[in-house]
């Protein structure tokens, strides 16, 4: 089965526009020191400084002309060797455990008349460093540590479910949060383009048809690992293509990474000074940590929704001042001014006759979900508001995370519909309670996706809409 993670395409909005500025070209390149660059070795203090150093030193021109003349294969090593006329051992960048860095000062390149080569190679060093860090965080052990699917299942799932979420389509939202969160805080402009391009490239991969004899937990764990492995493979592809590894075509370098219009994608991916920064990877690890946490929260919410048949009950008759004091087993409640009601998380039970009964979500589930002392650290107000806006914006059904129209102003921002879940508004019909806080039906109010005055018995359609059937 070919899985297309369409939400990855929304990351295109996070990349920088491709530069259309024409660049000066030398004629036939006879020697590297023929370049008439206007810059001198100097520090940078801003993105504009980095861009000016790149352009004034003709860094891109030097790299592009060198590749056109000598070929792509380990071009950085060969360039370094030609500048200093001595063997080099620092540019075998394909292996993540080898040295891939400039081992000379800018002044030494300037003595050869090609300080632009220094800025070019430093850009490559910074780019590879960030990519290696991301790759390390995508390996299987890291995924298992942060996204322990069996543990999440044990924490929240109550029963097997015939319904399964579109997990593959939603996994992409985790990566989108990485790209969106990094963009405003990373000092190197190239980080956003890399995150965008790498994750877009990882969005499509081939996987065998799931074994339907395997339980949902096993399939979910397998899908999580496959998506992260796909992203890791794409990082390897980009690094290989960037440094001229044999068999790694330049087409593997995503367009989102490329600026200016040189002949070689490897140079475009470094162009415009986008990787000239003292700390190009700043904020990347933190954003990945946040993305893993958000993903873990999403998987937990998925288990609650499908394994416990969870929904929000919006009690419009509740006293605002008393909302949050607890009801039933003192479940977490939140009074929403926008929804004008007290939101209570509930679950659907079935009796021996297959009829739905309603329970407040058990306290041990709340203890795991909410606050910094819990395992999953969800925020009560943020979670409900995200679910409420999702339900209303989708005319009374549970929508899918909408990356394209979400704003990631910081690394804690949420995609729309990240915590999508059914919402029912009305009053409990306590005609024949069995014990505790059990109810047979709800009498519905006017609300998106439901008809005022109708009774609801705990059923939802496949798309999360209210179903009025009793069984």
PEBELTA-V589631 format. One record per residue. RES is the residue in three letters. SS is DSSP state (~ for helix, > for strand, _ for the rest). PSI is psi in whole degrees, -180 to 180 (none if undefined). D_LAST is the distance of its C-alpha to the last C-alpha in Angstrom with 1 decimal. Layout:
BEGIN
[[RES	SS	PSI	D_LAST] [RES	SS	PSI	D_LAST]]
END
This chain:
BEGIN
[[UNK	_	136	33.5] [UNK	>	118	35.3] [UNK	>	124	33.6] [UNK	>	116	34.8] [UNK	_	84	34.5] [UNK	~	-26	35.1] [UNK	~	-19	35.2] [UNK	~	-32	38.5] [UNK	~	-24	40.2] [UNK	~	-19	39.7] [UNK	~	-16	42.2] [UNK	~	-31	44.9] [UNK	~	-18	45.1] [UNK	~	-14	46.3] [UNK	_	164	49.2] [UNK	_	147	52.6] [UNK	_	143	54.0] [UNK	_	132	56.3] [UNK	_	136	59.9] [UNK	_	6	62.0] [UNK	_	132	65.3] [UNK	_	146	68.0] [UNK	_	150	69.8] [UNK	_	144	73.4] [UNK	_	135	74.3] [UNK	_	165	77.4] [UNK	_	-129	79.2] [UNK	_	124	79.9] [UNK	_	114	79.2] [UNK	_	-45	82.2] [UNK	_	150	81.8] [UNK	~	-32	79.1] [UNK	~	12	81.7] [UNK	~	-9	82.3] [UNK	_	133	79.4] [UNK	_	71	80.7] [UNK	_	153	78.0] [UNK	_	0	78.4] [UNK	_	161	76.6] [UNK	_	160	77.9] [UNK	_	124	76.1] [UNK	_	157	74.5] [UNK	_	169	71.4] [UNK	_	149	68.4] [UNK	_	-2	66.8] [UNK	_	169	64.2] [UNK	~	-35	62.1] [UNK	~	-40	64.8] [UNK	~	-46	67.5] [UNK	~	-43	65.6] [UNK	~	-43	65.3] [UNK	~	-42	69.0] [UNK	~	-42	70.1] [UNK	~	-49	68.2] [UNK	~	-46	69.7] [UNK	~	-31	73.2] [UNK	_	-3	73.6] [UNK	_	35	72.4] [UNK	~	-46	70.0] [UNK	~	-38	67.8] [UNK	~	-45	70.8] [UNK	~	-48	72.3] [UNK	~	-43	69.1] [UNK	~	-45	68.4] [UNK	~	-37	72.0] [UNK	~	-44	72.2] [UNK	~	-41	69.1] [UNK	~	-32	70.4] [UNK	~	-41	73.7] [UNK	~	-11	72.6] [UNK	_	169	69.0] [UNK	_	-25	65.7] [UNK	_	115	66.1] [UNK	_	51	66.3] [UNK	~	-34	67.8] [UNK	~	-44	67.8] [UNK	~	-45	69.8] [UNK	~	-37	72.2] [UNK	~	-48	72.7] [UNK	~	-42	73.5] [UNK	~	-40	75.9] [UNK	~	-37	77.7] [UNK	~	-44	78.1] [UNK	~	-1	79.7] [UNK	_	44	81.1] [UNK	_	154	79.9] [UNK	_	147	77.1] [UNK	_	145	73.8] [UNK	_	10	71.2] [UNK	_	7	68.7] [UNK	>	33	66.6] [UNK	_	76	64.7] [UNK	_	-9	61.5] [UNK	_	-36	59.1] [UNK	_	125	58.8] [UNK	_	-10	56.9] [UNK	_	8	59.4] [UNK	_	167	62.6] [UNK	_	134	64.6] [UNK	>	76	63.9] [UNK	_	160	66.0] [UNK	_	128	69.2] [UNK	_	17	72.0] [UNK	_	160	74.6] [UNK	_	159	75.2] [UNK	~	-37	75.1] [UNK	~	-31	78.9] [UNK	~	-35	79.4] [UNK	~	-39	77.6] [UNK	~	-36	79.6] [UNK	~	-26	82.8] [UNK	_	-1	81.9] [UNK	_	15	81.2] [UNK	_	56	77.4] [UNK	~	-22	75.6] [UNK	~	-32	72.9] [UNK	~	-33	72.2] [UNK	~	-48	71.6] [UNK	~	-34	68.9] [UNK	~	-51	67.4] [UNK	~	-34	67.2] [UNK	~	-38	66.1] [UNK	~	-42	63.2] [UNK	~	-44	62.2] [UNK	~	-48	62.5] [UNK	~	-42	60.2] [UNK	~	-47	57.6] [UNK	~	-38	57.6] [UNK	~	-45	57.4] [UNK	~	-44	54.3] [UNK	~	-40	52.6] [UNK	~	-39	53.5] [UNK	~	-43	52.0] [UNK	~	-44	48.7] [UNK	~	-43	48.7] [UNK	~	-31	49.3] [UNK	_	-5	46.2] [UNK	_	1	44.0] [UNK	_	162	45.0] [UNK	~	-41	42.5] [UNK	~	-40	43.5] [UNK	~	-40	43.1] [UNK	~	-45	39.6] [UNK	~	-37	38.6] [UNK	~	-44	40.2] [UNK	~	-33	38.5] [UNK	_	68	35.1] [UNK	_	89	34.4] [UNK	~	-45	31.0] [UNK	~	-39	30.6] [UNK	~	-43	31.6] [UNK	~	-40	29.2] [UNK	~	-47	26.4] [UNK	~	-33	27.5] [UNK	~	-32	27.8] [UNK	~	-31	24.3] [UNK	_	135	21.7] [UNK	_	-34	19.6] [UNK	_	162	17.6] [UNK	_	153	17.7] [UNK	_	138	15.7] [UNK	_	-22	15.3] [UNK	_	142	16.1] [UNK	_	139	19.8] [UNK	_	162	21.8] [UNK	_	72	24.8] [UNK	~	-42	27.1] [UNK	~	-41	30.2] [UNK	~	-30	30.2] [UNK	~	-25	29.7] [UNK	~	-32	32.4] [UNK	~	-28	35.0] [UNK	~	-32	34.4] [UNK	~	-47	36.0] [UNK	~	-35	39.1] [UNK	~	-37	39.1] [UNK	~	-34	39.4] [UNK	~	-52	42.4] [UNK	~	-43	44.2] [UNK	~	-34	43.4] [UNK	~	-34	44.4] [UNK	~	-38	47.5] [UNK	~	-48	49.0] [UNK	_	-11	50.1] [UNK	_	-18	51.5] [UNK	_	131	53.1] [UNK	_	-24	56.8] [UNK	_	120	57.1] [UNK	_	-28	55.7] [UNK	~	-20	55.1] [UNK	~	-43	52.3] [UNK	~	-43	49.8] [UNK	~	-40	50.7] [UNK	~	-48	50.3] [UNK	~	-45	46.9] [UNK	~	-50	45.7] [UNK	~	-44	47.3] [UNK	~	-43	46.4] [UNK	~	-31	42.7] [UNK	~	-43	42.6] [UNK	~	-32	44.2] [UNK	_	-4	41.8] [UNK	_	-19	38.8] [UNK	>	126	38.9] [UNK	>	159	39.1] [UNK	>	138	38.4] [UNK	_	144	36.1] [UNK	_	158	35.1] [UNK	_	131	31.6] [UNK	_	145	29.6] [UNK	_	110	29.3] [UNK	_	-11	25.7] [UNK	_	-16	26.6] [UNK	_	144	27.4] [UNK	_	169	24.8] [UNK	~	-39	23.8] [UNK	~	-46	26.4] [UNK	~	-42	29.1] [UNK	~	-40	28.3] [UNK	~	-46	28.2] [UNK	~	-41	31.5] [UNK	~	-41	33.0] [UNK	~	-40	32.1] [UNK	~	-48	33.5] [UNK	~	-38	36.7] [UNK	~	-41	37.1] [UNK	~	-43	36.9] [UNK	~	-35	39.5] [UNK	~	-38	41.6] [UNK	~	-44	41.6] [UNK	~	-41	42.9] [UNK	~	-43	45.5] [UNK	~	-37	46.7] [UNK	~	-35	47.1] [UNK	~	-45	49.3] [UNK	~	-42	51.5] [UNK	~	-44	51.8] [UNK	~	-45	52.8] [UNK	~	-47	55.4] [UNK	~	-44	56.8] [UNK	~	-34	57.1] [UNK	~	-37	58.6] [UNK	~	0	61.4] [UNK	_	35	62.1] [UNK	_	139	60.7] [UNK	_	133	61.4] [UNK	_	-5	58.5] [UNK	_	102	56.7] [UNK	_	153	56.9] [UNK	~	-20	57.3] [UNK	~	-15	54.2] [UNK	~	-14	52.2] [UNK	_	115	53.3] [UNK	_	147	50.7] [UNK	~	-31	51.9] [UNK	~	-25	50.5] [UNK	~	-17	53.2] [UNK	_	136	56.1] [UNK	_	166	58.6] [UNK	_	-162	61.8] [UNK	_	54	62.7] [UNK	_	171	64.7] [UNK	_	-28	64.9] [UNK	_	128	63.0] [UNK	~	-32	59.4] [UNK	~	-37	60.4] [UNK	~	-39	62.8] [UNK	~	-33	60.4] [UNK	_	-16	57.9] [UNK	_	-7	60.6] [UNK	~	166	62.1] [UNK	~	15	62.8] [UNK	~	19	63.3] [UNK	_	-17	59.5] [UNK	_	9	60.0] [UNK	_	101	63.1] [UNK	_	148	62.0] [UNK	_	-27	63.2] [UNK	_	72	59.7] [UNK	_	-24	57.5] [UNK	_	10	54.5] [UNK	_	129	54.3] [UNK	_	-12	50.7] [UNK	~	-49	49.2] [UNK	~	-43	48.3] [UNK	~	-40	46.9] [UNK	~	-37	44.7] [UNK	~	-40	43.5] [UNK	~	-45	42.8] [UNK	~	-41	40.7] [UNK	~	-42	38.8] [UNK	~	-43	38.0] [UNK	~	-45	36.8] [UNK	~	-39	34.6] [UNK	~	-42	33.2] [UNK	~	-42	32.5] [UNK	~	-42	30.7] [UNK	~	-45	28.6] [UNK	~	-40	27.6] [UNK	~	-45	26.8] [UNK	~	-37	24.6] [UNK	~	-44	22.9] [UNK	~	-40	22.1] [UNK	~	-44	20.7] [UNK	~	-48	18.5] [UNK	~	-31	17.1] [UNK	~	-21	17.7] [UNK	_	3	16.7] [UNK	_	53	14.2] [UNK	>	154	16.8] [UNK	>	161	17.3] [UNK	>	131	20.1] [UNK	>	120	19.7] [UNK	>	101	22.6] [UNK	>	103	23.8] [UNK	_	-12	26.3] [UNK	_	0	27.4] [UNK	_	147	28.7] [UNK	_	124	32.4] [UNK	_	-39	33.7] [UNK	_	-26	36.3] [UNK	_	-13	33.9] [UNK	_	126	31.4] [UNK	_	-12	31.9] [UNK	_	-14	33.0] [UNK	_	150	29.8] [UNK	_	146	26.9] [UNK	_	-111	25.0] [UNK	_	30	26.6] [UNK	_	47	28.8] [UNK	_	157	26.8] [UNK	_	133	28.7] [UNK	>	158	28.4] [UNK	>	125	30.1] [UNK	>	122	31.1] [UNK	>	119	31.2] [UNK	_	-37	33.7] [UNK	_	-34	32.5] [UNK	_	-6	28.9] [UNK	_	58	30.3] [UNK	>	167	27.9] [UNK	>	118	27.4] [UNK	>	127	25.3] [UNK	>	130	23.5] [UNK	>	124	21.7] [UNK	>	173	18.5] [UNK	>	158	15.8] [UNK	>	127	12.2] [UNK	>	162	11.9] [UNK	>	137	9.4] [UNK	_	-175	10.8] [UNK	_	-24	11.7] [UNK	_	4	8.9] [UNK	_	13	6.3] [UNK	_	143	5.9] [UNK	>	139	7.5] [UNK	>	154	11.2] [UNK	>	136	13.9] [UNK	>	148	17.2] [UNK	>	146	20.4] [UNK	_	131	21.4] [UNK	_	150	23.8] [UNK	~	-33	27.5] [UNK	~	-29	28.5] [UNK	~	-44	26.4] [UNK	~	-40	28.1] [UNK	~	-33	31.4] [UNK	~	-32	31.1] [UNK	~	-51	30.0] [UNK	>	148	32.3] [UNK	_	167	36.1] [UNK	_	-17	39.0] [UNK	_	-11	38.7] [UNK	_	176	35.3] [UNK	_	-26	34.8] [UNK	_	-16	33.3] [UNK	_	37	35.1] [UNK	>	154	32.6] [UNK	_	128	33.6] [UNK	~	-50	31.3] [UNK	~	-45	32.5] [UNK	~	-42	32.9] [UNK	~	-49	29.4] [UNK	~	-44	27.6] [UNK	~	-40	30.0] [UNK	~	-42	29.4] [UNK	~	-41	25.6] [UNK	~	-48	26.1] [UNK	~	-37	28.6] [UNK	~	-46	26.5] [UNK	~	-46	23.5] [UNK	~	-45	25.9] [UNK	~	-22	28.1] [UNK	_	25	25.3] [UNK	_	43	24.1] [UNK	_	39	20.8] [UNK	_	168	19.7] [UNK	_	117	20.9] [UNK	_	171	24.2] [UNK	_	154	26.2] [UNK	_	129	29.5] [UNK	>	96	32.1] [UNK	_	-40	35.4] [UNK	_	-37	37.5] [UNK	_	15	37.1] [UNK	_	150	37.1] [UNK	_	130	40.3] [UNK	_	80	41.6] [UNK	_	-21	44.4] [UNK	_	175	44.6] [UNK	_	-8	43.2] [UNK	_	0	40.6] [UNK	_	151	39.0] [UNK	_	143	35.3] [UNK	_	155	33.9] [UNK	>	142	31.6] [UNK	_	21	27.9] [UNK	_	-37	29.0] [UNK	_	41	26.4] [UNK	_	136	23.7] [UNK	_	151	20.4] [UNK	_	147	17.7] [UNK	>	131	19.1] [UNK	>	133	17.6] [UNK	>	127	20.1] [UNK	>	-148	20.0] [UNK	>	145	20.0] [UNK	>	138	18.0] [UNK	>	99	17.0] [UNK	_	58	18.4] [UNK	_	-35	17.9] [UNK	_	65	17.2] [UNK	_	142	18.1] [UNK	_	-55	18.3] [UNK	_	162	20.9] [UNK	_	-126	22.4] [UNK	_	49	20.5] [UNK	_	143	16.9] [UNK	_	154	15.0] [UNK	_	-31	11.9] [UNK	>	171	11.9] [UNK	>	140	14.5] [UNK	>	121	16.6] [UNK	>	147	17.7] [UNK	_	178	21.3] [UNK	_	124	23.1] [UNK	>	149	22.6] [UNK	_	130	22.4] [UNK	_	3	19.1] [UNK	>	154	17.6] [UNK	_	129	18.5] [UNK	_	135	20.4] [UNK	_	-17	19.2] [UNK	_	153	15.5] [UNK	>	142	13.0] [UNK	>	135	10.7] [UNK	_	21	7.8] [UNK	_	11	8.5] [UNK	>	145	7.3] [UNK	>	147	10.5] [UNK	_	174	11.9] [UNK	_	-31	14.5] [UNK	_	8	17.2] [UNK	_	8	15.8] [UNK	_	155	15.1] [UNK	>	133	12.8] [UNK	>	131	9.7] [UNK	_	1	8.9] [UNK	_	151	5.6] [UNK	_	-34	3.8] [UNK	_	none	0.0]]
END
